[in-house]
Amino acid sequence: MSQLIEFIGNHWFLFLALIVILGLLTHNLIVGGKGSVGPLQATEMLNHREAVIIDVRPAADYARGHIINALNIPMNGFNNQLATLNKYKGRPIIVNCRSGAQSSVACAHLRKAGFEEVYNLQGGIMAWESASLPLTRKKR
């Protein structure tokens, strides 16, 4: 025990970093999963709850393959096109990108704009493909 106290005294900055990292991991475990759905949950929402899927990847990535019936609203102009989504306010909205990072930002914008049921696709289109779910190249 005395060695631990001595280590903490000599390397307080490492100990502080450890405490911060543990705090962030705990926060992520508690709060991180809220507002997110996996590919299979998303499929169920699309089939049974008439969810709308929004793809925030650039148009070129969208053209290479996207979830069937997904709307493409790239992140670089996302805020300018929020008004076009008002007709979907009563429906669940699932937002996807390549890995799930940009779509979480888009989800925050949608929630701020008054959309209540907004979900981030965990793992993005990469998780969708890993789950062997179909993509299409057809324009909507």
N, C-alpha and C positions, 0 to 999 in steps of 0.2 A: 504494500500500500504506500509506503514511503517513497518507493521508486516511481510510482505513478504520479504522486504529488510533485516530486522533483522533476519528472519529465514534463508535466504540465507547466511548471514554473519556468523551465528552460525553453520550452517550445509552445508558449501560450498561443501564438498565431496559428499553429497547426491544430491545436485543440479547438480554438475558436472556429476555424474552417470546418472541422469535423462537426461541431454543434450546428453550424449553419446548414451544412449539407443534410444532416439528419432531419433538421426541421423542415427543409424544403421537400425532402422525400416523403415525410409524414404528411405534409400538406397536400402533395400530389396524390398520395394514396387516398386521402379522405375526400378531397374536392375534385381531383383530376378526372374521374370517370363520369361526372355528372354532365349531362348534355352531349354525351358521345354515344354512338352506336357502332357495333361491329358490322361487317358485311352481311352476315346472316340476318341480324336484326333489321338492317336497312332493307333487305329484300322483303322481309315480312311486312314492313311498313309500306313499301312501294306497292305490294300486292293487295294488302287488306285495308290500308288506311288512306290510300290515294295520296301518298307523300309526294312532294316535289323534290327532285334532285337538282342541285345547282353545282356545276363544275366551274371552279374559279381558276383553272389552269389557262395558260395562253391558248389562243385559237389554234395554233399549229399542233400543240399537244392534244387538244380536244379532237382535232381532225384525225389523228393517228389511232384513236380509239377512246370511247367514252361509254358510260353506263347508258343503257337504252332510255330514251326520252329525257336525258339530262339537258338542262338549259346551260349554255355557256355564257358566263358573265365573268370575264377575266378580272383578276384583282386590281390591275392598274386603272380600271375605270369602274370599280365596283360601287363606290359611294354615289357616283353619278347615275347609276342605273337602278338604285333601290326602289324608286317609284314604280318601275315596271313590274315589281314583284308584289305590289299591294293586293292584286287580285288573288294571291295565294295566302293571305294572312290567316285565314281560318284553317289551313291545312298544315300538316307537319312538313318541315323543310329539312332536307338532309344536304349538307354542303360537303363537297369533296374537292381535293386537290391531289397532288402527286403522293404526298406522304402524310398529310393531316395537319401540317403546321400552318400553312396559309389559310386553310379552311377554318381553323379555329379563330383566326382574326376576323374572317368574314362573318362567322357566327356571332361574334361580339358586336359587329356593326349591325347585324340584323336584329339582335335583341335590343340594342339601343334604339333602333328605329320602330320598335313596338311589336315585332314578331315574337310570339310567345313560344311556339313549339319549334325550336331550332336545334338541330343535332349535327355534330361533326362526325364524319365518317372516320373512325379510328383507323389509322394506317393508310388512309387515302386510297387512291386507285391501285397502289401496289398491294395493299391488303385484299382488295376486291379481286385482283388477278390471282393472288396466292390462294384464295378460297375457290378458285376455278369457276368464278362467275363470269357470265358473258359480257363482252364489250361489243360495240358496234361502231361503224365508221359513217353510218348514214346521218345526214343532217336532219335536224328535227323540223 
